[in-house]
Amino acid sequence: MATAFQNRAYHRKSFAKRIGSHLAGALLVFCLAQIFIVSKMGGSLILHLGVIVAIGGFAIAARGLEHRWQMLEQGGLSEGGLAVRFRRDVLQLWGASILGALLWIPVTIIFRFLFG
């Protein structure tokens, strides 16, 4: 029984790899939502360039988060401590991904109001 539990724990993905999967999915949702919102709101070339800059910023922040998790796994934290931090980071990641993309709605409204 103990060996079965140890084998299951051994084969489980590390937190760094799991956060990497969440980062990839969140980046994809972030990109698609931004492109969809800007195109449906009648976005101009300037807004599309802004989307490219926002995606680049998200990718840089994502790399920082991935590096943080690699460092946390090398530290001496317990499995439970890592799990709590992992859940918190995943919740913040997906919240930022969805809400960050929705921020383009007021930006495009203001842009259209100012520049027609």
Secondary structure, 3 states (H helix, E strand, C coil): CHHHHHHHHHHCCCHHHHHHHHHHHHHHHHHHHHHHHHHHCCCCHHHHHHHHHHHHHHHHHHHHHHHHHHHHHHCCCCHHHHHHHHHHHHHHHHHHHHHHHHCHHHHHHHHHHHHC
